[in-house]
């Protein structure tokens, strides 16, 4: 299945608009990345993608990545260190559960938009919007056609250490 079959152009615009709306209430940055496959650990792959996209470059280290591997039916929500230091453990559990329901029902755009709005609301509690806040990361959906086999051969354990 091609990306446009999973998230058509109009859906990508809806997601970008949802991100723009959500970020009006928080200094947090929300990003969505879609790829067809993830054969290994989805959190490891999401972390690699987070780093490859340089999402750690925000001033407050408060970026969030929603990562979806649609053919393998895997997804993850990953926050940067500034978020992880401020929020309780399991902070994303409800969002992960809800996104899973939408994806299982075949409604990825509706699900991603709903989760983006919810993430924006929740981040505003810890990182409220500021009048002079600038948009540090693109609101457009990013995607790649990388297979896990196309990833570099470096292997990291769950803590980012070389295996």
N, CA and C atoms as an extended XYZ file, in Angstrom:
489
Properties=species:S:1:pos:R:3:atomname:S:1:resname:S:1:resid:I:1 pbc="F F F"
N         0.848       -1.175        0.000 N   UNK     1
C         0.000        0.000        0.000 CA  UNK     1
C         0.898        1.243        0.000 C   UNK     1
N         0.578        2.190       -0.820 N   UNK     2
C         1.331        3.443       -0.903 CA  UNK     2
C         0.848        4.407        0.184 C   UNK     2
N         1.705        5.360        0.511 N   UNK     3
C         1.364        6.347        1.535 CA  UNK     3
C         0.045        7.035        1.220 C   UNK     3
N        -0.168        7.432       -0.045 N   UNK     4
C        -1.393        8.164       -0.386 CA  UNK     4
C        -2.635        7.299       -0.225 C   UNK     4
N        -2.468        5.971       -0.218 N   UNK     5
C        -3.598        5.095        0.066 CA  UNK     5
C        -3.892        5.071        1.568 C   UNK     5
N        -2.856        5.204        2.367 N   UNK     6
C        -3.018        5.210        3.818 CA  UNK     6
C        -3.470        6.585        4.315 C   UNK     6
N        -2.791        7.620        3.852 N   UNK     7
C        -3.163        8.997        4.202 CA  UNK     7
C        -3.163        9.814        2.905 C   UNK     7
N        -4.326       10.000        2.294 N   UNK     8
C        -4.401       10.791        1.063 CA  UNK     8
C        -3.950       12.238        1.287 C   UNK     8
N        -3.710       12.943        0.219 N   UNK     9
C        -3.239       14.333        0.307 CA  UNK     9
C        -4.142       15.191        1.182 C   UNK     9
N        -5.454       15.048        1.029 N   UNK    10
C        -6.382       15.817        1.848 CA  UNK    10
C        -6.217       15.461        3.330 C   UNK    10
N        -5.985       14.197        3.616 N   UNK    11
C        -5.747       13.768        4.993 CA  UNK    11
C        -4.468       14.352        5.548 C   UNK    11
N        -3.439       14.428        4.721 N   UNK    12
C        -2.181       15.036        5.158 CA  UNK    12
C        -2.394       16.506        5.490 C   UNK    12
N        -3.219       17.196        4.703 N   UNK    13
C        -3.539       18.608        4.998 CA  UNK    13
C        -4.323       18.717        6.308 C   UNK    13
N        -5.262       17.809        6.526 N   UNK    14
C        -6.026       17.832        7.788 CA  UNK    14
C        -5.107       17.644        8.988 C   UNK    14
N        -4.157       16.738        8.870 N   UNK    15
C        -3.217       16.490        9.970 CA  UNK    15
C        -2.353       17.724       10.213 C   UNK    15
N        -1.839       18.331        9.150 N   UNK    16
C        -1.012       19.539        9.300 CA  UNK    16
C        -1.829       20.660        9.959 C   UNK    16
N        -3.085       20.799        9.576 N   UNK    17
C        -3.955       21.809       10.193 CA  UNK    17
C        -4.204       21.492       11.670 C   UNK    17
N        -4.385       20.213       11.992 N   UNK    18
C        -4.593       19.805       13.388 CA  UNK    18
C        -3.360       20.128       14.226 C   UNK    18
N        -2.184       19.903       13.659 N   UNK    19
C        -0.941       20.231       14.365 CA  UNK    19
C        -0.856       21.737       14.608 C   UNK    19
N        -1.144       22.515       13.577 N   UNK    20
C        -1.120       23.977       13.710 CA  UNK    20
C        -2.070       24.429       14.821 C   UNK    20
N        -3.284       23.890       14.834 N   UNK    21
C        -4.269       24.257       15.866 CA  UNK    21
C        -3.788       23.847       17.260 C   UNK    21
N        -3.268       22.624       17.384 N   UNK    22
C        -2.828       22.122       18.686 CA  UNK    22
C        -1.667       22.936       19.234 C   UNK    22
N        -0.765       23.346       18.365 N   UNK    23
C         0.421       24.073       18.802 CA  UNK    23
C         0.120       25.526       19.179 C   UNK    23
N        -1.081       26.001       18.921 N   UNK    24
C        -1.461       27.363       19.329 CA  UNK    24
C        -1.557       27.487       20.845 C   UNK    24
N        -1.708       26.366       21.538 N   UNK    25
C        -1.933       26.383       22.982 CA  UNK    25
C        -0.729       25.894       23.784 C   UNK    25
N         0.365       25.592       23.093 N   UNK    26
C         1.537       25.042       23.770 CA  UNK    26
C         2.806       25.437       23.021 C   UNK    26
N         3.910       25.482       23.752 N   UNK    27
C         5.206       25.675       23.090 CA  UNK    27
C         5.728       24.344       22.560 C   UNK    27
N         5.043       23.256       22.887 N   UNK    28
C         5.438       21.942       22.388 CA  UNK    28
C         5.302       21.867       20.875 C   UNK    28
N         6.079       20.982       20.291 N   UNK    29
C         6.058       20.763       18.846 CA  UNK    29
C         5.598       19.334       18.590 C   UNK    29
N         4.646       19.161       17.693 N   UNK    30
C         4.088       17.851       17.394 CA  UNK    30
C         4.420       17.494       15.952 C   UNK    30
N         4.968       16.298       15.767 N   UNK    31
C         5.331       15.832       14.432 CA  UNK    31
C         4.720       14.458       14.191 C   UNK    31
N         4.367       14.206       12.938 N   UNK    32
C         3.824       12.915       12.526 CA  UNK    32
C         4.704       12.372       11.420 C   UNK    32
N         5.153       11.131       11.606 N   UNK    33
C         5.978       10.467       10.594 CA  UNK    33
C         5.356        9.119       10.257 C   UNK    33
N         5.263        8.834        8.967 N   UNK    34
C         4.635        7.609        8.488 CA  UNK    34
C         5.619        6.855        7.610 C   UNK    34
N         5.669        5.561        7.800 N   UNK    35
C         6.529        4.690        7.003 CA  UNK    35
C         5.773        3.379        6.781 C   UNK    35
N         6.092        2.649        5.726 N   UNK    36
C         5.350        1.412        5.515 CA  UNK    36
C         5.696        0.301        6.500 C   UNK    36
N         6.970        0.116        6.818 N   UNK    37
C         7.367       -1.066        7.576 CA  UNK    37
C         8.224       -0.745        8.791 C   UNK    37
N         8.099       -1.627        9.772 N   UNK    38
C         8.945       -1.610       10.959 CA  UNK    38
C         8.977       -3.044       11.468 C   UNK    38
N         9.996       -3.771       11.082 N   UNK    39
C        10.051       -5.188       11.445 CA  UNK    39
C        10.552       -5.412       12.868 C   UNK    39
N        11.309       -4.466       13.398 N   UNK    40
C        11.875       -4.622       14.739 CA  UNK    40
C        11.040       -3.917       15.788 C   UNK    40
N        11.710       -3.498       16.843 N   UNK    41
C        11.091       -2.803       17.957 CA  UNK    41
C        10.653       -1.404       17.516 C   UNK    41
N         9.373       -1.121       17.644 N   UNK    42
C         8.836        0.139       17.147 CA  UNK    42
C         9.392        1.342       17.910 C   UNK    42
N         9.674        1.207       19.207 N   UNK    43
C        10.234        2.334       19.955 CA  UNK    43
C        11.654        2.637       19.502 C   UNK    43
N        12.424        1.599       19.201 N   UNK    44
C        13.773        1.821       18.684 CA  UNK    44
C        13.716        2.539       17.340 C   UNK    44
N        12.813        2.088       16.486 N   UNK    45
C        12.696        2.703       15.165 CA  UNK    45
C        12.188        4.137       15.285 C   UNK    45
N        11.230        4.381       16.171 N   UNK    46
C        10.728        5.739       16.378 CA  UNK    46
C        11.835        6.646       16.906 C   UNK    46
N        12.656        6.125       17.814 N   UNK    47
C        13.777        6.907       18.355 CA  UNK    47
C        14.778        7.249       17.257 C   UNK    47
N        15.091        6.287       16.411 N   UNK    48
C        15.998        6.554       15.286 CA  UNK    48
C        15.425        7.636       14.377 C   UNK    48
N        14.129        7.541       14.118 N   UNK    49
C        13.472        8.532       13.258 CA  UNK    49
C        13.471        9.893       13.936 C   UNK    49
N        13.180        9.943       15.221 N   UNK    50
C        13.197       11.188       15.992 CA  UNK    50
C        14.552       11.870       15.824 C   UNK    50
N        15.615       11.097       15.970 N   UNK    51
C        16.965       11.651       15.851 CA  UNK    51
C        17.305       12.022       14.414 C   UNK    51
N        16.909       11.185       13.464 N   UNK    52
C        17.208       11.459       12.048 CA  UNK    52
C        16.525       12.742       11.586 C   UNK    52
N        15.340       13.010       12.123 N   UNK    53
C        14.607       14.232       11.760 CA  UNK    53
C        15.015       15.443       12.608 C   UNK    53
N        15.959       15.239       13.520 N   UNK    54
C        16.481       16.312       14.382 CA  UNK    54
C        15.385       16.966       15.229 C   UNK    54
N        14.472       16.153       15.735 N   UNK    55
C        13.389       16.692       16.553 CA  UNK    55
C        13.872       17.129       17.929 C   UNK    55
N        15.076       16.753       18.278 N   UNK    56
C        15.673       17.136       19.564 CA  UNK    56
C        16.214       18.563       19.549 C   UNK    56
N        16.047       19.292       18.467 N   UNK    57
C        16.634       20.633       18.349 CA  UNK    57
C        15.734       21.757       18.868 C   UNK    57
N        14.577       21.435       19.420 N   UNK    58
C        13.714       22.506       19.916 CA  UNK    58
C        14.323       23.139       21.169 C   UNK    58
N        14.035       24.400       21.347 N   UNK    59
C        14.611       25.174       22.448 CA  UNK    59
C        14.319       24.544       23.810 C   UNK    59
N        13.112       24.046       24.001 N   UNK    60
C        12.709       23.494       25.301 CA  UNK    60
C        12.770       21.968       25.345 C   UNK    60
N        13.260       21.360       24.263 N   UNK    61
C        13.320       19.883       24.138 CA  UNK    61
C        11.934       19.280       24.399 C   UNK    61
N        10.914       19.900       23.760 N   UNK    62
C         9.541       19.459       23.994 CA  UNK    62
C         8.811       19.082       22.702 C   UNK    62
N         9.497       18.331       21.871 N   UNK    63
C         8.875       17.810       20.654 CA  UNK    63
C         8.285       16.428       20.932 C   UNK    63
N         7.234       16.111       20.188 N   UNK    64
C         6.577       14.812       20.269 CA  UNK    64
C         6.512       14.230       18.861 C   UNK    64
N         6.830       12.956       18.750 N   UNK    65
C         6.719       12.259       17.470 CA  UNK    65
C         5.625       11.207       17.561 C   UNK    65
N         4.690       11.272       16.620 N   UNK    66
C         3.725       10.193       16.412 CA  UNK    66
C         4.270        9.423       15.216 C   UNK    66
N         4.679        8.192       15.437 N   UNK    67
C         5.328        7.353       14.423 CA  UNK    67
C         4.384        6.204       14.068 C   UNK    67
N         4.090        6.046       12.772 N   UNK    68
C         3.181        4.993       12.333 CA  UNK    68
C         3.827        4.204       11.200 C   UNK    68
N         3.941        2.897       11.385 N   UNK    69
C         4.389        1.972       10.337 CA  UNK    69
C         3.143        1.205        9.888 C   UNK    69
N         2.490        1.687        8.844 N   UNK    70
C         1.142        1.241        8.523 CA  UNK    70
C         1.042       -0.186        8.009 C   UNK    70
N         1.990       -0.670        7.240 N   UNK    71
C         1.877       -2.043        6.742 CA  UNK    71
C         2.092       -3.064        7.853 C   UNK    71
N         2.951       -2.749        8.803 N   UNK    72
C         3.217       -3.662        9.911 CA  UNK    72
C         2.313       -3.403       11.111 C   UNK    72
N         1.430       -2.410       10.983 N   UNK    73
C         0.455       -2.095       12.032 CA  UNK    73
C         1.124       -1.836       13.382 C   UNK    73
N         2.181       -1.008       13.326 N   UNK    74
C         2.881       -0.621       14.549 CA  UNK    74
C         2.894        0.898       14.638 C   UNK    74
N         2.911        1.389       15.839 N   UNK    75
C         2.982        2.836       16.032 CA  UNK    75
C         3.533        3.134       17.416 C   UNK    75
N         3.991        4.373       17.580 N   UNK    76
C         4.551        4.799       18.861 CA  UNK    76
C         4.355        6.304       19.000 C   UNK    76
N         4.317        6.751       20.239 N   UNK    77
C         4.324        8.182       20.550 CA  UNK    77
C         5.529        8.400       21.445 C   UNK    77
N         6.387        9.313       21.028 N   UNK    78
C         7.668        9.504       21.692 CA  UNK    78
C         7.885       10.982       21.976 C   UNK    78
N         8.175       11.314       23.225 N   UNK    79
C         8.453       12.693       23.611 CA  UNK    79
C         9.934       12.913       23.852 C   UNK    79
N        10.389       14.132       23.669 N   UNK    80
C        11.790       14.489       23.903 CA  UNK    80
C        12.056       14.585       25.408 C   UNK    80
N        13.306       14.795       25.761 N   UNK    81
C        13.737       14.764       27.159 CA  UNK    81
C        13.043       15.820       28.013 C   UNK    81
N        12.786       16.995       27.478 N   UNK    82
C        12.110       18.035       28.254 CA  UNK    82
C        10.719       17.602       28.687 C   UNK    82
N        10.038       16.898       27.819 N   UNK    83
C         8.706       16.383       28.149 CA  UNK    83
C         8.828       15.249       29.160 C   UNK    83
N         9.724       14.315       28.873 N   UNK    84
C         9.858       13.140       29.740 CA  UNK    84
C        10.258       13.513       31.162 C   UNK    84
N        10.986       14.607       31.331 N   UNK    85
C        11.365       15.060       32.669 CA  UNK    85
C        10.200       15.738       33.393 C   UNK    85
N         9.220       16.242       32.638 N   UNK    86
C         8.134       17.010       33.242 CA  UNK    86
C         6.861       16.206       33.502 C   UNK    86
N         6.654       15.136       32.764 N   UNK    87
C         5.391       14.411       32.857 CA  UNK    87
C         5.559       13.093       33.607 C   UNK    87
N         4.469       12.556       34.150 N   UNK    88
C         4.565       11.271       34.862 CA  UNK    88
C         4.768       10.103       33.898 C   UNK    88
N         5.274        9.009       34.450 N   UNK    89
C         5.440        7.794       33.664 CA  UNK    89
C         4.072        7.350       33.145 C   UNK    89
N         4.049        6.835       31.931 N   UNK    90
C         2.802        6.390       31.332 CA  UNK    90
C         1.961        7.525       30.774 C   UNK    90
N         2.546        8.701       30.625 N   UNK    91
C         1.829        9.898       30.190 CA  UNK    91
C         1.096        9.682       28.869 C   UNK    91
N         1.664        8.920       27.954 N   UNK    92
C         1.094        8.743       26.619 CA  UNK    92
C         0.191        7.522       26.512 C   UNK    92
N         0.006        6.760       27.573 N   UNK    93
C        -0.728        5.497       27.485 CA  UNK    93
C        -2.138        5.659       26.897 C   UNK    93
N        -2.869        6.644       27.342 N   UNK    94
C        -4.225        6.859       26.826 CA  UNK    94
C        -4.231        7.210       25.355 C   UNK    94
N        -3.281        8.023       24.936 N   UNK    95
C        -3.197        8.414       23.530 CA  UNK    95
C        -2.836        7.208       22.658 C   UNK    95
N        -1.923        6.389       23.140 N   UNK    96
C        -1.533        5.187       22.398 CA  UNK    96
C        -2.742        4.267       22.237 C   UNK    96
N        -3.474        4.076       23.300 N   UNK    97
C        -4.654        3.209       23.264 CA  UNK    97
C        -5.703        3.744       22.283 C   UNK    97
N        -5.972        5.037       22.353 N   UNK    98
C        -6.976        5.637       21.474 CA  UNK    98
C        -6.527        5.589       20.015 C   UNK    98
N        -5.279        5.906       19.739 N   UNK    99
C        -4.787        5.852       18.362 CA  UNK    99
C        -4.904        4.432       17.824 C   UNK    99
N        -4.604        3.443       18.648 N   UNK   100
C        -4.736        2.050       18.236 CA  UNK   100
C        -6.155        1.714       17.803 C   UNK   100
N        -7.143        2.228       18.528 N   UNK   101
C        -8.545        1.979       18.162 CA  UNK   101
C        -8.875        2.577       16.791 C   UNK   101
N        -8.421        3.796       16.556 N   UNK   102
C        -8.676        4.440       15.264 CA  UNK   102
C        -7.981        3.685       14.127 C   UNK   102
N        -6.729        3.296       14.344 N   UNK   103
C        -5.991        2.598       13.288 CA  UNK   103
C        -6.628        1.241       12.996 C   UNK   103
N        -7.044        0.528       14.025 N   UNK   104
C        -7.707       -0.764       13.843 CA  UNK   104
C        -9.013       -0.605       13.067 C   UNK   104
N        -9.696        0.499       13.297 N   UNK   105
C       -10.967        0.765       12.607 CA  UNK   105
C       -10.753        1.288       11.180 C   UNK   105
N        -9.501        1.447       10.751 N   UNK   106
C        -9.230        1.946        9.399 CA  UNK   106
C        -9.458        3.432        9.236 C   UNK   106
N        -9.317        4.186       10.327 N   UNK   107
C        -9.536        5.637       10.295 CA  UNK   107
C        -8.264        6.375       10.746 C   UNK   107
N        -7.156        6.213       10.006 N   UNK   108
C        -5.893        6.804       10.462 CA  UNK   108
C        -5.913        8.327       10.540 C   UNK   108
N        -6.514        8.990        9.576 N   UNK   109
C        -6.504       10.461        9.584 CA  UNK   109
C        -7.304       10.984       10.768 C   UNK   109
N        -8.511       10.437       10.968 N   UNK   110
C        -9.327       10.866       12.110 CA  UNK   110
C        -8.581       10.615       13.421 C   UNK   110
N        -7.949        9.456       13.514 N   UNK   111
C        -7.223        9.104       14.732 CA  UNK   111
C        -6.039        9.998       14.993 C   UNK   111
N        -5.238       10.230       13.967 N   UNK   112
C        -4.059       11.079       14.144 CA  UNK   112
C        -4.492       12.498       14.508 C   UNK   112
N        -5.519       13.012       13.836 N   UNK   113
C        -5.997       14.366       14.161 CA  UNK   113
C        -6.501       14.438       15.603 C   UNK   113
N        -7.250       13.432       16.033 N   UNK   114
C        -7.763       13.427       17.410 CA  UNK   114
C        -6.620       13.363       18.416 C   UNK   114
N        -5.625       12.533       18.148 N   UNK   115
C        -4.496       12.384       19.064 CA  UNK   115
C        -3.649       13.652       19.082 C   UNK   115
N        -3.459       14.270       17.942 N   UNK   116
C        -2.715       15.535       17.889 CA  UNK   116
C        -3.406       16.575       18.769 C   UNK   116
N        -4.735       16.685       18.648 N   UNK   117
C        -5.470       17.658       19.471 CA  UNK   117
C        -5.309       17.331       20.956 C   UNK   117
N        -5.415       16.072       21.283 N   UNK   118
C        -5.291       15.660       22.689 CA  UNK   118
C        -3.882       15.908       23.223 C   UNK   118
N        -2.867       15.632       22.396 N   UNK   119
C        -1.485       15.895       22.811 CA  UNK   119
C        -1.283       17.389       23.036 C   UNK   119
N        -1.830       18.212       22.143 N   UNK   120
C        -1.725       19.656       22.317 CA  UNK   120
C        -2.333       20.121       23.633 C   UNK   120
N        -3.503       19.594       23.955 N   UNK   121
C        -4.160       19.947       25.222 CA  UNK   121
C        -3.314       19.528       26.416 C   UNK   121
N        -2.820       18.310       26.374 N   UNK   122
C        -2.046       17.792       27.511 CA  UNK   122
C        -0.717       18.529       27.653 C   UNK   122
N        -0.069       18.840       26.530 N   UNK   123
C         1.202       19.569       26.610 CA  UNK   123
C         1.009       20.984       27.138 C   UNK   123
N        -0.160       21.574       26.870 N   UNK   124
C        -0.388       22.952       27.329 CA  UNK   124
C        -0.357       23.048       28.853 C   UNK   124
N        -0.612       21.939       29.557 N   UNK   125
C        -0.536       21.933       31.013 CA  UNK   125
C         0.903       22.092       31.502 C   UNK   125
N         1.837       21.539       30.756 N   UNK   126
C         3.255       21.543       31.148 CA  UNK   126
C         4.062       22.589       30.387 C   UNK   126
N         3.644       22.875       29.170 N   UNK   127
C         4.344       23.813       28.301 CA  UNK   127
C         3.310       24.750       27.675 C   UNK   127
N         2.761       25.677       28.481 N   UNK   128
C         1.716       26.560       27.949 CA  UNK   128
C         2.244       27.436       26.813 C   UNK   128
N         1.319       27.829       25.949 N   UNK   129
C         1.681       28.699       24.828 CA  UNK   129
C         2.213       30.035       25.310 C   UNK   129
N         3.057       30.622       24.505 N   UNK   130
C         3.610       31.947       24.786 CA  UNK   130
C         3.362       32.829       23.579 C   UNK   130
N         3.166       34.096       23.842 N   UNK   131
C         2.835       35.037       22.771 CA  UNK   131
C         3.885       35.062       21.666 C   UNK   131
N         5.148       34.986       22.021 N   UNK   132
C         6.210       35.104       21.017 CA  UNK   132
C         6.773       33.743       20.598 C   UNK   132
N         6.051       32.671       20.892 N   UNK   133
C         6.522       31.330       20.542 CA  UNK   133
C         6.575       31.182       19.027 C   UNK   133
N         7.661       30.607       18.540 N   UNK   134
C         7.783       30.360       17.100 CA  UNK   134
C         7.632       28.874       16.812 C   UNK   134
N         7.150       28.581       15.625 N   UNK   135
C         7.005       27.199       15.196 CA  UNK   135
C         8.393       26.698       14.797 C   UNK   135
N         8.953       25.797       15.592 N   UNK   136
C        10.325       25.353       15.384 CA  UNK   136
C        10.450       24.177       14.412 C   UNK   136
N         9.380       23.417       14.238 N   UNK   137
C         9.422       22.244       13.364 CA  UNK   137
C         8.241       22.289       12.400 C   UNK   137
N         8.417       21.691       11.240 N   UNK   138
C         7.357       21.659       10.236 CA  UNK   138
C         6.129       20.928       10.758 C   UNK   138
N         4.977       21.387       10.344 N   UNK   139
C         3.721       20.738       10.718 CA  UNK   139
C         3.268       19.720        9.670 C   UNK   139
N         4.014       19.590        8.601 N   UNK   140
C         3.679       18.653        7.532 CA  UNK   140
C         4.001       17.224        7.949 C   UNK   140
N         3.195       16.282        7.496 N   UNK   141
C         3.469       14.867        7.731 CA  UNK   141
C         4.747       14.513        6.987 C   UNK   141
N         5.682       13.868        7.680 N   UNK   142
C         6.888       13.375        7.008 CA  UNK   142
C         6.712       11.884        6.781 C   UNK   142
N         7.388       11.374        5.787 N   UNK   143
C         7.260        9.955        5.474 CA  UNK   143
C         8.518        9.480        4.777 C   UNK   143
N         8.697        8.191        4.782 N   UNK   144
C         9.780        7.595        4.010 CA  UNK   144
C         9.347        6.221        3.531 C   UNK   144
N        10.100        5.717        2.583 N   UNK   145
C         9.839        4.391        2.040 CA  UNK   145
C        10.877        3.404        2.527 C   UNK   145
N        11.590        3.767        3.607 N   UNK   146
C        12.653        2.903        4.106 CA  UNK   146
C        12.095        1.610        4.654 C   UNK   146
N        12.735        0.551        4.294 N   UNK   147
C        12.486       -0.736        4.920 CA  UNK   147
C        13.474       -0.808        6.071 C   UNK   147
N        13.184       -1.568        7.100 N   UNK   148
C        14.141       -1.719        8.196 CA  UNK   148
C        15.487       -2.194        7.670 C   UNK   148
N        15.472       -2.976        6.590 N   UNK   149
C        16.726       -3.472        6.021 CA  UNK   149
C        17.558       -2.340        5.426 C   UNK   149
N        16.933       -1.204        5.127 N   UNK   150
C        17.640       -0.052        4.580 CA  UNK   150
C        18.264        0.811        5.668 C   UNK   150
N        17.917        0.541        6.915 N   UNK   151
C        18.462        1.302        8.036 CA  UNK   151
C        19.939        0.973        8.217 C   UNK   151
N        20.713        1.877        8.793 N   UNK   152
C        22.123        1.601        9.065 CA  UNK   152
C        22.279        0.362        9.944 C   UNK   152
N        23.430       -0.284        9.862 N   UNK   153
C        23.664       -1.524       10.585 CA  UNK   153
C        23.963       -1.338       12.064 C   UNK   153
N        24.098       -0.118       12.546 N   UNK   154
C        24.351        0.098       13.968 CA  UNK   154
C        23.165       -0.412       14.765 C   UNK   154
N        23.425       -1.114       15.832 N   UNK   155
C        22.361       -1.642       16.679 CA  UNK   155
C        22.497       -1.041       18.067 C   UNK   155
N        21.396       -0.573       18.598 N   UNK   156
C        21.379        0.045       19.910 CA  UNK   156
C        20.408       -0.699       20.798 C   UNK   156
N        20.721       -0.765       22.092 N   UNK   157
C        19.783       -1.374       23.012 CA  UNK   157
C        18.741       -0.327       23.424 C   UNK   157
N        17.856       -0.680       24.342 N   UNK   158
C        16.783        0.218       24.733 CA  UNK   158
C        17.246        1.522       25.359 C   UNK   158
N        18.494        1.592       25.764 N   UNK   159
C        19.004        2.795       26.399 CA  UNK   159
C        19.917        3.596       25.483 C   UNK   159
N        19.958        3.260       24.207 N   UNK   160
C        20.763        4.004       23.248 CA  UNK   160
C        22.221        3.571       23.216 C   UNK   160
N        22.581        2.499       23.919 N   UNK   161
C        23.963        2.016       23.925 CA  UNK   161
C        24.156        1.025       22.799 C   UNK   161
N        25.344        1.019       22.238 N   UNK   162
C        25.646        0.051       21.186 CA  UNK   162
C        25.562       -1.350       21.756 C   UNK   162
N        24.960       -2.258       20.989 N   UNK   163
C        24.893       -3.661       21.409 CA  UNK   163
C        26.129       -4.394       20.909 C   UNK   163
